[in-house]
Amino acid sequence: MIMATVDNDLTPVARPPSANRAYTAPSNMAVNGHFASAGQNGTGSFENGVQVIDSDKEFNPDLAKYLQQTGVAHAGFHYHVISVFGSQSTGKSTLLNALFSTNFGVMSEAERKQTTRGIWLSKNKSATAGMAENILVMDVEGTDGRERGEDQDFERKSSLFALATSEVLMVNIWEHQVGLYQGANMGLLKTVFEVNLQLFLKDRKSTSRSLLYFVIRDFLGTTPLQNLRNTLMQDMARIWSSLSKPAGLEKSTIDDYFDFAFTALPHKLYQPEQFTKAVSQMATRFREGHRDARRDALREEFEAGVFLPEYHRRIPADGFSHYAAGIWDQIVSNKDLDLPTQQELLAQFRCDEIMREVMVAFDLAITPLETKQSEFSQSGLAQVLPGLGTAMKTARGSATKDFDTEAGRYHKAVYQRKRAELESKMDVRLKALFVGQLSAAHKQGVEDFTNAVTNAVKAGQKKGASYDFAEIVKQQKKAALHNFDSVAKGSLVQGLPWSNYTQELTLYQKDLDKVSAQLRKDEMRRLATRVERWVRSKLNDSIGLEFSALGSGRAGSAAPEQGERPNEKQIWDRIWVLFTATVKEAEGRFTDRARSFDASPDEVAVGIWRLRRKSWAVLRSKIDEEMMEGNLLLKLRENFEDKFRYDQDGVPRIWRPTDDIEGIYTKARESTLELIPLLAKFRHSETGSPPPLDKWIGSAPPSATAADEEDLTPIGGVDEDEGKSLEEESTILNDAKRQDLIVRFKKAADGVYVEAKRSAIGGITQVPLYFYLLLLVLGWNELIAVLRNPVYFLFLLMLGAGAYITFQLNLWGPMINMASAASAQAVEEGKKKLRDFLESTETGRQALAGPDQSYELRSRTKVKVKSDGADDEDDEI
């Protein structure tokens, strides 16, 4: 009832009926539009002020426009900020209106409810003499209001904002509240001081001070003001000592950051004249002042100004709105102000209990899966867990449902927060299972893909038909991706952020591409190996024929049956043409086959480059084999014998004493000796230059790797690091080997020459001439008898014709050999028949058992063994 009387005395200004008043703004402001509230985006009126922060904790960006309109923005540092703090419905707005002639809304006489919601600001309009200019007055929402109940979050944040931005913070308090803890808002001040110390008061020197101006309302005078002041200062000191201070400020005191002033105001209803007079006197203190070391300005109640230079935040007026916005952002984001209520504490306790209960059932379902997956991982097995997605979905859904049933009855914000915490705990474990499942599917899929491609290639090779490697890879990759996608879809829980496996699928595709590239590379290597074997086979045949035909210029035993006879001097020309043609054909085979592998042009280029180098190594190996000392000496001897023993038409020579054996021998030997320097170096017959290996092989392609070069034989003139020139690479025989070969060949040729000389001499001295005369004298009668008898004469003519033909065809030797072989076979058959006859009789068997027969059998055995050994020697040659 007393408060009603008080409100009736505070109605000098007419106000609209309560039915027209806005709930979230002071009555005078919202109805007449003289105040601009937050959210109007500059469309509201700035006549009487602006709402800085609304009840939803949103900062009003139109504060800068208000400062511009009132002219404060151009004041530089010549402005001051003052705010009021206190319980709801204690006359804070009434006091500000009385001091600064502002038009803040006050409590209705008919309703006791919250009037000021949020933080409002207005410029001082008082005409009090000496009052400072550009005073910005903030009316802060009261504390301990029934509208917010236990939610003290905005009270803490708004009080801290007022303390951090104001030079002077007026603490509006009734006299009977002095000495109380909650009634005097000491608990709130403690929280505000602690957070303010952590956020804004870093040290004692660089931080601006503030003035805490305690206004004691309804002062009766029973308790002296000095005693009230002492009580409040003791409470302030006690609060400060109990704060949790930052490092380095443990020994700080409240006097290091705050000054204090105290004013007592009489009861507004019971002592209206004294109240008005006291307010007028108090208004005179809101002027700029300075500290005086000779007196304590704060104890001289109305003699010193309260706006000391050290209170100012040193923020230019045009930047105050940005400064205030930054302060509010820091305050809103600070968690130290978010202290829970009793309902929240109970909800936290029960939700934690319920969470533990539902997690027990969740563990029973998920732990075996985690254990199994861990065992597979440790053993190195890529094993996919069947039915994982269904099990995870069921476990998570059941746990969430049970939690909602039990915890949904408690504080909504806490329930939602704890529910999110529960989901986060479950999702961490489920995500690990899901990632492990994808990892196992990834590893198993890559392994299965590799095996499938390899088996398909082997099957194609066994069939003998050409197979499309690129098509095999394409089909198997499609199957592998489908299997991975199936496993992933069967293992996820729909609707959860971690159920998106796009990144894992991309990595899987990259690994499949990497494996495909490696398989293609391996297949290309196998293809190159097959082509190299083909080149080796072709070169062995063609190059072997060229060296076998060496020395056939005189149509000897190695002369071709048809066509022109090869020129010995052009042997290297023919070998190079054969070599390049064979390699070119091999390159065509390699390129055509590589296209079916979907090989890139770079891979084909590397393959051809390797093929050429390998082919040259094959050719050089074959040449070295043919040019071995024994093989080359044999070919030179054959070349010499072809030229020495056969004429230009390929007919064997029968040496006679009248033949120029020495001339033929010298010509044949010199012709063969000319082959040694020719064969010593791989040179073109006309230019005398080595083969253009450097241009033909070319430099290594840019895409060639170290692995592509590690198995290649260095080539002189092509590889700079080899240290050999192209001239040295194409040299087949060095000088020492050439000289040794010449000496050995000459010895072999001399042996052939001696044999020819003996043949010529032996053929003529075998039958003396007088023998033919003696034969004619002694056989004259027989000769006449034969000539006179037609039968004998005809037989003689036939015998002579046969002898002539045999001589012309050089068949005497073969006929004699055949006769000798036939006679020997006849003797063997006779002996066999005789032995069989003797063994059929008793006397014969006794004769065969004698010592002479044993000696004969041993002799025959030795002959047989010797004969077998001779046959073996012939085979080895």
DRENLO-481465 format. One record per residue (C-alpha): residue in three letters; x, y, z. Coordinates in pm, whole numbers, plus 32768, in hexadecimal, padded with zeros to 4 digits. Layout:
N
ALAXYZ;...
This chain:
877
MET800080008000;ILE811F80F1804B;MET81B180AB7EF6;ALA806580FF7E56;THR806A824E7F05;VAL81C982827E86;ASP8166823B7D1F;ASN803B83297D36;ASP812C84427D8E;LEU820883F37C61;THR8109843D7B51;PRO814685A67AE9;VAL81498545797D;ALA800A84CB78DA;ARG80288370783F;PRO7F4E829E775B;PRO7E6C819077ED;SER7F188049783C;ALA7E587F91772F;ASN7F1D804E7626;ARG8073801276BD;ALA81707F2C761A;TYR81ED7E0676E5;THR835D7E217686;ALA838B7F9B768F;PRO834580B77788;SER81E781407767;ASN8247829E76FC;MET8339821B75F6;ALA82818115752F;VAL813481BD7519;ASN819A831B74B2;GLY82BA829773DF;HIS83B7837F7481;PHE84A9825E74C5;ALA8543817873BC;SER8551800E742F;ALA863C7EFE73B1;GLY85D27E5B726C;GLN85337F9171CF;ASN86687FBE70EF;GLY866B81387111;THR84FA816D70CE;GLY84A381C77238;SER84A8832372CE;PHE85DD8397738E;GLU852B84B5743E;ASN8558842F759F;GLY865B831B7577;VAL86A781C574EA;GLN869C805E7563;VAL88067FE2756A;ILE87C07E7175B9;ASP866C7DCB75AD;SER85E77CBA7692;ASP865D7BAF759A;LYS87C77C2475C4;GLU87D97CC07469;PHE88B37DF57445;ASN88137F1C738D;PRO88F07F96726C;ASP882380DB7261;LEU88E0815B7392;ALA89D9820472A8;LYS88BC82B971F6;TYR88338337733F;LEU898583C4739E;GLN899A846E724C;GLN883E8505726D;THR887C858B73CE;GLY89CD861C736D;VAL8A8D85487467;ALA8B4C84937354;HIS8C0F85D37309;ALA8C6D86167475;GLY8DB385547465;PHE8E1384FF75CC;HIS8D2886047662;TYR8C12851B76CA;HIS8BC4843F77F6;VAL8B0682FA782E;ILE8A3F82B5796A;SER895B818E79BA;VAL887E81177AD5;PHE88787FBF7B76;GLY87867F2C7C71;SER865A7E547CBB;GLN851E7E6A7BEE;SER84177F727C4F;THR84FE80347D3A;GLY84D7817E7C7F;LYS860C81737BA2;SER855F820B7A72;THR84B2830E7B55;LEU860683747BE0;LEU86A183997A84;ASN857C84667A07;ALA8599854B7B37;LEU871285767B16;PHE8738859C799D;SER85D985FF7925;THR85C584C27852;ASN8481841877F7;PHE84BF82AC785D;GLY838481E678A5;VAL832981B37A13;MET825780AD7AC3;SER80DE80CA7AA4;GLU8020812A7BD9;ALA7F19801F7B98;GLU800A7F027B40;ARG81447E907BEC;LYS81FE7DEC7AD2;GLN83397E137A06;THR834C7F5E794D;THR84AD7F7078C1;ARG850F7E4577EC;GLY866E7E40775F;ILE87567F6E776A;TRP86E780C876FA;LEU87B7820076BD;SER8763837076AF;LYS882884B276A8;ASN881A859A77D6;LYS871786B077AC;SER873A875478FF;ALA877C88C77915;THR882A88B07A67;ALA893D89B37A7D;GLY8A9D89227A64;MET8A2F87C879F6;ALA8B19872C78F7;GLU8AB68727778A;ASN8A6985F476BA;ILE8A13850A77D7;LEU898F83BB7754;VAL88A7831E7853;MET885F81A57846;ASP872E811478F2;VAL87737FA47937;GLU86687E9B796B;GLY86357E587ADD;THR86A37D1C7B8B;ASP85D97C1B7C4C;GLY84A27C467B74;ARG838F7B457B75;GLU837C7B5079FA;ARG84CF7AA679D6;GLY84B079D47B0F;GLU85E578FF7B4B;ASP8681795E79FF;GLN878B7A557A6A;ASP88527A447927;PHE87E27B93789E;GLU880A7C3879F5;ARG89787BD37A00;LYS89C17C34789B;SER890E7D8478A6;SER89AD7DE279F4;LEU8B087D877972;PHE8AC87E537835;ALA8A667F837906;LEU8B9A7F5C79E2;ALA8C897F2F78BD;THR8C0D805777EB;SER8BAF815B78F3;GLU8C89825379A6;VAL8B8D82637AC3;LEU8AB2813F7B2D;MET899D81AC7C19;VAL893580927D03;ASN87CD80DA7D63;ILE878480377EB7;TRP868580657FCC;GLU870280AE8128;HIS866F7F7181B9;GLN872A7EA180B4;VAL887D7F0D8136;GLY891A7DE381E7;LEU885A7CE4811D;TYR89097BFA8024;GLN88017BA77F25;GLY87257CD67F6D;ALA88497DC07F2A;ASN88AD7CF77DF0;MET89FF7C9F7E89;GLY8A007B467DE4;LEU89C27BE47C91;LEU8ACF7CE87CCD;LYS8BC67BD47D26;THR8B887B1F7BDD;VAL8B9C7C647B19;PHE8CDF7CCE7BC6;GLU8D827B7C7B87;VAL8D317B6C7A14;ASN8D807CDE79E9;LEU8ED47CA17A84;GLN8F197B807994;LEU8E9E7C2C7859;PHE8EE87DA07879;LEU8FC77DED79A7;LYS911B7D6A793F;ASP91F47E3D7A28;ARG91E77F647B14;LYS9294806D7A42;SER9214804F78DE;THR90A680087939;SER8FAF81247969;ARG8F1581457AC2;SER8DA381607B09;LEU8CCF82047C14;LEU8BD181347CD4;TYR8AD282357D45;PHE89EF81A17E51;VAL88A082577E65;ILE87F081F37FA7;ARG867B82277F7A;ASP8570826A8085;PHE867B82DA8179;LEU85E0831A82D0;GLY8719838A8388;THR86FB829384A3;THR883F81EC8432;PRO894782F183DB;LEU89B682FA8271;GLN8B1D82BB82E1;ASN8AB981738382;LEU89FC8109824A;ARG8B2D81668180;ASN8C118091825D;THR8B287F688240;LEU8B207F7D80C5;MET8C9B7FA780AE;GLN8CD07E77818B;ASP8BE87DB080AB;MET8CA67E277F76;ALA8DF57DC7800F;ARG8D727C718076;ILE8CE67C317F19;TRP8E2E7C967E75;SER8F007BB87F56;SER8E2A7A897EFB;LEU8E547ABB7D83;SER8F1479C77CA8;LYS90187AB87C1F;PRO90F27A8C7AE9;ALA92647A447B06;GLY93277B747B7B;LEU91FA7C1C7C1F;GLU91DB7B3E7D51;LYS923B7C587E40;SER916C7D657D9B;THR90617E207E60;ILE8F197EBB7DF3;ASP8FAB80177E29;ASP90A07FD27D0E;TYR8F827FE07C14;PHE8E5D80967CB3;ASP8E0F81D57D6F;PHE8CDB81F37E48;ALA8BDB83037E89;PHE8AA882FD7F62;THR896A83D07F60;ALA883283A58034;LEU86DF84167FAE;PRO85AD844A808B;HIS846583968050;LYS83C6841D7F14;LEU825D84037F97;TYR828784548103;GLN838A856480CF;PRO834E85E57F6E;GLU83EA873D7FA2;GLN852386B08044;PHE853885AA7F2E;THR852586B27E1D;LYS862987887EC9;ALA871586607EFA;VAL86F485FC7D8D;SER873F875F7D1D;GLN887587657DF5;MET88DE860E7D73;ALA88B886877C0B;THR89C3878E7C43;ARG8AC7867D7C76;PHE8AA985FC7B10;ARG8BB586E27A92;GLU8D2086BA7A38;GLY8E0786AE7B62;HIS8F7086757BC4;ARG901A85CD7CE7;ASP90A286B17DF7;ALA91B0861F7ED1;ARG915B87117FED;ARG8FF786938018;ASP8F30855F7FE2;ALA8E3E85C87ED0;LEU8D5C849C7F04;ARG8D1584F68070;GLU8CBC865E801A;GLU8B6E85EA7F9A;PHE8B0386FF7EAD;GLU8C4087C47E76;ALA8CFF86F17D7B;GLY8C9886797C1E;VAL8C7785037BE6;PHE8CFF84F97A80;LEU8E7684D67AC1;PRO8F6184B67998;GLU8FD083587A00;TYR8E6982DC79E6;HIS8E5083277874;ARG8E8081FE778A;ARG8F3982DC7690;ILE8E5B82687572;PRO8DF6837E747D;ALA8C8283BA7475;ASP8C5F8352730B;GLY8CF481FE7364;PHE8C2D81C274A2;SER8B2280F073F1;HIS8C2B80047361;TYR8CD97FF574B2;ALA8B937FA17565;ALA8B3F7E987462;GLY8C947DF27494;ILE8C687DF3760E;TRP8B107D5075EA;ASP8B987C437500;GLN8CA27BE97600;ILE8BA37BDB7716;VAL8AAA7B067654;SER8BB77A0B75F0;ASN8C3C79E67754;LYS8BC778A777FD;ASP8C1B79147961;LEU8AD579D4796F;ASP8A0078A67913;LEU89B878287A73;PRO88AC771A7A86;THR8767772E7B49;GLN86E476287C3C;GLN860B75937B2B;GLU873475837A45;LEU880B74DF7B50;LEU870273D47B8E;ALA86D7739D7A1B;GLN884F737879ED;PHE8863727A7B06;ARG874071A67A8C;CYS87A071BD791E;ASP88FC71447973;GLU886C701E7A31;ILE877F6FC67916;MET889A6FE8781B;ARG896E6EEF78DC;GLU884B6DFB78EA;VAL88016E037774;MET89756DED7725;VAL89826C9B77D7;ALA88926C0376DA;PHE89456CB875C3;ASP8A916C207632;LEU89FE6AC27635;ALA89A36AE674C7;ILE8AD26BA47446;THR8BFA6B247513;PRO8BFF69C67470;LEU8C086A68731C;GLU8D266B4C7386;THR8DE46A247416;LYS8DBA695372DD;GLN8E246A7171FC;SER8F536AB472D7;GLU8FBA694572C5;PHE8FA06947714B;SER906C6A857139;GLN91816A04721E;SER919B68BE715D;GLY91B4697C7014;LEU907568E56F86;ALA8F9069B66EAC;GLN8E47692A6F28;VAL8CF869DD6EFC;LEU8C0469B8701F;PRO8AB2693F6F9C;GLY897A69FC700B;LEU8A416B1670A9;GLY895D6C2E7034;THR88236B8770BD;ALA88C96B40720C;MET89466CA77231;LYS87F76D3D71CD;THR873A6C5F72C2;ALA88296CA673E4;ARG882A6E1C73A9;GLY86B26E357376;SER86676D6974AD;ALA87556E377586;THR86C96F7F7504;LYS85616F107533;ASP859F6E9F769A;PHE864F6FE576E9;ASP853370B47655;THR84346FF37721;GLU84E47028786D;ALA859571767841;GLY84957230776F;ARG83D6729B78A9;TYR84F4736F792F;HIS857274CB78D7;LYS855474E97760;ALA869F7595771B;VAL875E74A277F9;TYR86A873787762;GLN86F773EA7603;ARG8862742B765D;LYS888A72DA7706;ARG87D8722E75E8;ALA88D272C974F9;GLU89EA725975E1;LEU895F70F575E2;GLU894570F47469;SER8AA6717C7450;LYS8B2E7065752E;MET8A7A6F5A7468;ASP8AD36FF3731A;VAL8C446FFB7372;ARG8C456E8373A3;LEU8B596E3C7283;LYS8C286F14719C;ALA8D606E537200;LEU8CAC6D0F71AA;PHE8C326DA07062;VAL8D8D6E1E7004;GLY8E246CCD7062;GLN8D206C1D6F8E;LEU8D6F6CFC6E65;SER8EE36CC46E9D;ALA8EB36B4A6E9A;ALA8DD66B626D65;HIS8EDD6C3E6CC3;LYS8FFA6B4D6D08;GLN8F336A186CAE;GLY8EA86ABD6B75;VAL90026B1C6AF6;GLU908169BC6B36;ASP8F53691B6A8C;PHE8F746A0B6966;THR90E169B26937;ASN909D683C6946;ALA8F746856685A;VAL903769136751;THR916068286771;ASN908966EF6754;ALA8FCC677B6628;VAL911567C66578;LYS919A666965C1;ALA905965CF653D;GLY907B669863FE;GLN91E3662963D6;LYS918964B96407;LYS907E64CC62FB;GLY91826551620C;ALA909866586184;SER90D767CB619B;TYR9037686962CC;ASP8FD769D56308;PHE90906A3C6443;ALA8FE66B916455;GLU8E8E6AF06445;ILE8EEC69FB6557;VAL8F606B196637;LYS8E266BE165EC;GLN8D3D6AC26645;GLN8DF66A626780;LYS8E0D6BCD67F3;LYS8C976BF767C3;ALA8C596ABE6891;ALA8D4C6B3369A0;LEU8CA36C8869BE;HIS8B4E6BE569CD;ASN8BBF6AFD6AE5;PHE8C586C1E6BAA;ASP8B1F6CEE6B81;SER8A486BCB6BF5;VAL8B1D6B986D2D;ALA8B1B6D0E6D79;LYS89A36D316D52;GLY896C6BFE6E28;SER8A4B6C896F3C;LEU89D16DEE6F62;VAL88C16E8A7036;GLN87EA6F706F63;GLY87D170DD6FC2;LEU891A70FC707E;PRO8A3271E5700B;TRP8B3A70D47012;SER8A686FF16F33;ASN8AEA70A86E02;TYR8BFA6FCC6D6D;THR8C4170996C36;GLN8DA870D96C9F;GLU8DE86F696CEA;LEU8D4F6F086B9B;THR8E3070026AEB;LEU8F646F766B9A;TYR8EF66E166B3C;GLN8ED26E7C69D1;LYS902C6F1869D9;ASP90C16DD96A68;LEU90116D086960;ASP909D6DF06856;LYS91F36DD068F2;VAL91DB6C5468FA;SER91546C546796;ALA927C6D236726;GLN936C6C3467D3;LEU92C16B03673B;ARG92C86BA965E7;LYS94366BF7661B;ASP947D6A8E667B;GLU93BB6A14654E;MET947C6B046473;ARG95BD6A746500;ARG9547691364B1;LEU94E369856356;ALA96386A236329;THR96DC68E0639C;ARG9613681362A0;VAL966A6907618A;GLU97D868FB61F0;ARG97D4677F61DA;TRP973A67996082;VAL9849688F6017;ARG995467A860A4;SER98CA667F5FE3;LYS98B267405E9D;LEU9A0C67D55EC1;ASN9AA766865F1D;ASP9A2565F25DD8;SER9A6267165CED;ILE9BB367805D79;GLY9C2166145D91;LEU9BD465E85C1F;GLU9C9F671C5BC8;PHE9DD0669C5C7E;SER9D9B653D5BF6;ALA9D9A65CD5A98;LEU9EE466755AE1;GLY9FE4661B59D5;SER9EEA659D58D3;GLY9F65668F57CA;ARG9FF4656B5701;ALA9EBE64915723;GLY9F5163A65820;SER9E9662C75913;ALA9DE763F359B7;ALA9D71648E5870;PRO9BF764C75852;GLU9B3B63D25778;GLN9A7F64E756C3;GLY9AAB665A5685;GLU9BDD67335675;ARG9D0D66EA5742;PRO9D3867DC5868;ASN9E5168D75868;GLU9F3E68A0598A;LYS9F8F6A1159B0;GLN9E206A6959EA;ILE9DE969775B08;TRP9DBC6A8D5C0C;ASP9CCD6B485B26;ARG9BF56A145B09;ILE9C0469D25C80;TRP9B9C6B3B5CD2;VAL9A7A6B2C5BD9;LEU9A0869DE5C65;PHE9A2A6A615DC8;THR99686BA65D94;ALA98576AF45CCB;THR982E69EB5DDA;VAL981E6AF35EEF;LYS97286BC25E27;GLU96446A975E01;ALA96686A545F75;GLU96106BBE5FC2;GLY94D26B9A5EF6;ARG94756A605FB6;PHE94C06B0D6101;THR93FA6C4760AA;ASP92C86B896030;ARG92C36AB26168;ALA93026BD7624F;ARG91CF6C8861C9;SER90F76B6D6249;PHE918C6BB263A2;ASP91106D1B6392;ALA92786D8663B3;SER92C86EF6639F;PRO93A86F84628B;ASP94B76FBC638F;GLU94AE6E4E63F9;VAL94C06DDF628E;ALA95E46ECA624F;VAL969F6E3E637C;GLY96566CDA6309;ILE96DB6D1B61A8;TRP980F6DC86234;ARG98546C9D6314;LEU98116BAB61F5;ARG99156C516117;ARG9A1B6C496226;LYS99CE6AE0627A;SER99D26A826109;TRP9B296B1C60D7;ALA9BA56A536201;VAL9B176917615F;LEU9BBF69686013;ARG9D0A69B460B9;SER9CF4686F617F;LYS9CB067AA6040;ILE9DD068545F8A;ASP9EBB680B60AD;GLU9E4866A060A5;GLU9E8A66815F30;MET9FD667385F54;META05D66556061;GLUA1BE65E66015;GLYA16A647D5FBE;ASNA03364D15EF2;LEUA0DA65E95E32;LEUA20F65185DE4;LEUA12E63FF5D65;LYSA06F64F35C86;LEUA1B365865BFF;ARGA236642A5BB0;GLUA0F063D15B01;ASNA10265165A41;PHEA26864C959D8;GLUA21A63615979;ASPA0EC63CF58AE;LYSA1C964B557E6;PHEA2F363C757D2;ARGA24D6277578C;TYRA13162EA56AA;ASPA13D63A95564;GLNA05C64CC5502;ASP9F4663DC549D;GLY9F51632255E7;VAL9FFA61E95554;PROA0FB613B5636;ARGA25F615255BE;ILEA32A60145574;TRPA48E607D55AE;ARGA592602754A6;PROA7006079549D;THRA6BE6168537F;ASPA5C1623B5448;ASPA62D638E54DA;ILEA5EF6321563F;GLUA6CB643456D0;GLYA60E654A5615;ILEA4B764C95671;TYRA525649E57DA;THRA5B265FC57F3;LYSA47C669A575A;ALAA38E65D75839;ARGA45966205973;GLUA4756796592F;SERA30167A758E1;THRA2AE66FF5A2B;LEUA3A567D75AEC;GLUA2EB69095A6F;LEUA1BB68915B37;ILEA26D68B45C87;PROA2846A345C8C;LEUA1296A3E5BEE;LEUA094696F5D05;ALAA15C6A205E15;LYSA07B6B565E0B;PHE9F076B885DCD;ARG9F1B6C815CAD;HIS9E536CEC5B7E;SER9EF16C675A41;GLU9EEC6DB45986;THR9F0F6EC05A91;GLY9FDE6DFA5B89;SER9F186E945CA8;PRO9E8D6DD25DD1;PRO9D166D955DEB;PRO9C506ECB5E60;LEU9BF36E355FB0;ASP9BD76F87605D;LYS9AD070005F65;TRP9A266EB15F3B;ILE99FD6E7060B1;GLY99D26FDB6114;SER99DA7075626E;ALA990B6FF46391;PRO97A07069638B;PRO974371696498;SER965570716539;ALA97626F646562;THR97B16F1266CE;ALA98E26E836779;ALA98346D306785;ASP98166D396608;GLU998E6D6265E4;GLU9A176C8166F5;ASP9A166B3F6624;LEU9A9C6BDD64E3;THR9BFC6B9D6464;PRO9CC56CDE6434;ILE9D086D3462C8;GLY9E386DFA625B;GLY9DEB6F37619B;VAL9C886F396227;ASP9CBD6F40639E;GLU9D9C70616402;ASP9DF76FC0654D;GLU9E786E8764A4;GLY9FC06F2A643D;LYS9FC86E7262ED;SER9FA46F12619A;LEU9ECF6E92607E;GLUA0136E2D5FD1;GLUA0726D4F60F5;GLU9F126CC26113;SER9F1B6C4E5FA6;THRA0766BAE5FC0;ILEA0576A335FBF;LEUA1C569C05FC2;ASNA2E56A7F6059;ASPA4406A885FBE;ALAA4CB69706095;LYSA3B668806037;ARGA3D968DD5ECC;GLNA54F688D5EC7;ASPA51C67465F7C;LEUA40466E85E8E;ILEA4DD67345D5F;VALA5F866585DDD;ARGA51365345E29;PHEA46065525CDF;LYSA5A365525C1B;LYSA60D64105CC7;ALAA4C4636C5C6E;ALAA4D963E75B07;ASPA63D63655AE5;GLYA5C5620C5B4E;VALA4BC620E5A3E;TYRA5C262785941;VALA6B3615D59A2;GLUA59A60615985;ALAA54960DF5826;LYSA6B360C257BB;ARGA6C95F5E583A;SERA58B5F035787;ALAA6105F86563B;ILEA75E5ED7565B;GLYA6D15D8F56DE;GLYA5D45D6C55C5;ILEA6DA5D6D54B0;THRA7EE5C8B554B;GLNA70A5B7755B8;VALA7125AB25466;PROA85C5AB4539C;LEUA84A5AD5521F;TYRA90A599651DA;PHEA7FD58D95293;TYRA705592D5184;LEUA80158B25072;LEUA83F57695129;LEUA6CA57385150;LEUA69A576A4FDA;VALA7B1566C4F79;LEUA743555D5069;GLYA5CF55805023;TRPA5E055A64EA9;ASNA54254544E5E;GLUA428548C4F50;LEUA3F055E74EC1;ILEA3D7555D4D5E;ALAA2E954504DD9;VALA20955534E7A;LEUA20E56344D47;ARGA1B2551A4C63;ASNA09854994D3F;PRO9F6655804D20;VAL9EE355224E76;TYRA029556C4F27;PHEA05756AA4E5A;LEU9EFB57294EB5;PHE9F3956DA5023;LEUA0865791500F;LEU9FDB58C54F7B;MET9ED358C6508F;LEU9FDE58A0519A;GLYA0A559C15108;ALA9F715AA250F1;GLY9F1C5A57525E;ALAA0805AA152CB;TYRA07C5BED520E;ILE9F325C5A52A3;THR9FA55BF75400;PHEA0E35CC053CF;GLNA02F5DF2534E;LEU9F385DEB546E;ASNA04D5DAB556C;LEU9F995C7455E9;TRPA0C55B915614;GLYA0ED5BE75780;PRO9F7F5BB357E0;MET9F735A6C571A;ILEA0AA59E657C8;ASNA01C5A485919;MET9ED5599C58C8;ALA9F8B58625859;SERA05D585E5995;ALA9F27588E5A6E;ALA9E6C577959B4;SER9F8D568659D5;ALA9FAF56D35B46;GLN9E3A56A05B78;ALA9E4E55555ABA;VAL9F6E54DE5B97;GLU9EA655395CD0;GLU9D7454815C53;GLY9E4C53505C00;LYS9EE2534F5D59;LYS9D8B536B5DF3;LYS9D0652485D29;LEU9E3851765D80;ARG9E1051C65EF2;ASP9CA2516A5EEB;PHE9CFC501F5E43;LEU9E0B4FC95F3D;GLU9D2A501A6065;SER9C2A4F215FE1;THR9D1E4DFA600E;GLU9DCA4D736146;THR9F244D7460A8;GLY9EF74ED66032;ARG9E8D4F506189;GLN9FC84EB46221;ALAA09F4F5D611A;LEU9FF850AB615E;ALAA03C508262D4;GLYA1B4506C629B;PROA2B251796302;ASPA2E451F661A5;GLNA17052416189;SERA178530462CF;TYRA29753D06247;GLUA1D6540D6108;LEUA09E547D61C6;ARGA17255686299;SERA20F55F26162;ARGA0BB562660C6;THRA04356D56203;LYSA16C57BF61FC;VALA12E580B6090;LYS9FBF584860D9;VALA00F593661F7;LYSA10C59EB6123;SERA0125A046009;ASP9F0B5A9260F5;GLYA0045B8E6177;ALAA0585BF86018;ASP9EE85C275FCA;ASP9EC45CFF60FD;GLU9FE95DD36092;ASP9F4B5DFF5F3C;ASP9E025E695FDA;GLU9EB35F6860B7;ILE9F55600C5F8D;
